[in-house]
Amino acid sequence: MKASIFLKPLEYNIEILGEKWQQGALVKGVVKVKNNGSEKTSISNLKIALCSGSYKKLKTKDAKTFEVIAESIFGKDTHFKNMEEKEFPWEFKLDENARITDKDGSLYIILKDQSDASVWPIGILELTIIPKIIITQFLEIFENFIRFKIAQIKYVKGMIEVKMTPPKTRELAHVESLILRIKEVEKTLSLDYQFNVSAIDMTTPTITTQKKCKQFARIHPAKEYLIYGDSINQDLLISSINAVVSEVKNKLL
């Protein structure tokens, strides 16, 4: 991934190794600065930062668009001869529970040549962040074996939130949707299930249905959900999911 910015007489080239990154991955690259002018010049304070940002604020160039997660300052009081180019390598380690790219926003690499937070960056590169492999594998189990289908994935309050639709079976006909929140931090898999169901209300003169929410939480340590090193324990996770789903099945059937 590359981007070039021209602010005469300087040319800034940002290079990032890769196109997509999982949560917890290492993002690294280099900033190349070249003096295209015929005279000497300098930069006083060049900063590259890993930030979280929203698409809505980005469109309006809101001063609060970017929340800085980590930053690196280099090129302080650096001088350039005419046609001279210098390179500044950088790297950032993503948090293992880092924000993923969704419909609301993403993580960004931004380049600034001033320390003032209100100054708009001279370079902005959006990173594509995807869930870590264990979460992807868990969701594949849910779809392939439990037959729930993923409708939407987003990042909410420190967890990956997945909206799922249930299979069309008599036992689950009353289940409208499932909101699954999931994260893996320090080799612990945390799962929050929220089933939205329609229940028959027998307390009124006429039979009506009510919307209800049934919630369940499960926490699995690595010794449960991993087997043979980092291989996923598929059988245990299938059993765990089925145990939760059975709690909302229509018992009358």
C-alpha angles and dihedrals in degrees: 000000000000140000132181126204124188118203105162125276091011129069118200121199119187118195125186122188109233139013104238133027133196122223109281094024127135115250114197141162145131139265115216118198120192131184107221092177129100093236135059118271139171145206121225106194123007116180133183119192142184107226143173114229143174125231092223094057092040091060092055094040090236111189088231095053095111128053108199114230099171136349142189125206120205141147092055109173090347117166127212129200117216110293091003119143128198131188128218115191120205141173139187129197111220118226112255087239095041123157113272125218110266140149092289102050149303146219119289141195109221130187122208132177095198133056095223107112092211093059112102113243119258090219133030125183121179117220122213106226120188131185118277117265097259091057092047090051092048091053091048089055090050092053100039101041107020092036097223111144126222113240101170140358124200141150116255128172097334097317137087107248117206123189110207135185119219125236116267099255131135091242092057101031091111093054109095099182146336125228108201120190116194141174139160116212127165092353093306121120113211120194129185117187123196115182118192108207141172113232129190113244110214096175096082127075089249123044111253137168127240131202112238137177122218117193132194133175129204130182122192124188119217093259088066105042097034127064131177095013111307097351113123119248096232097178094053094049093048089052092047094050093045091052090056095043091050088062091067100038118116102265093193089072 
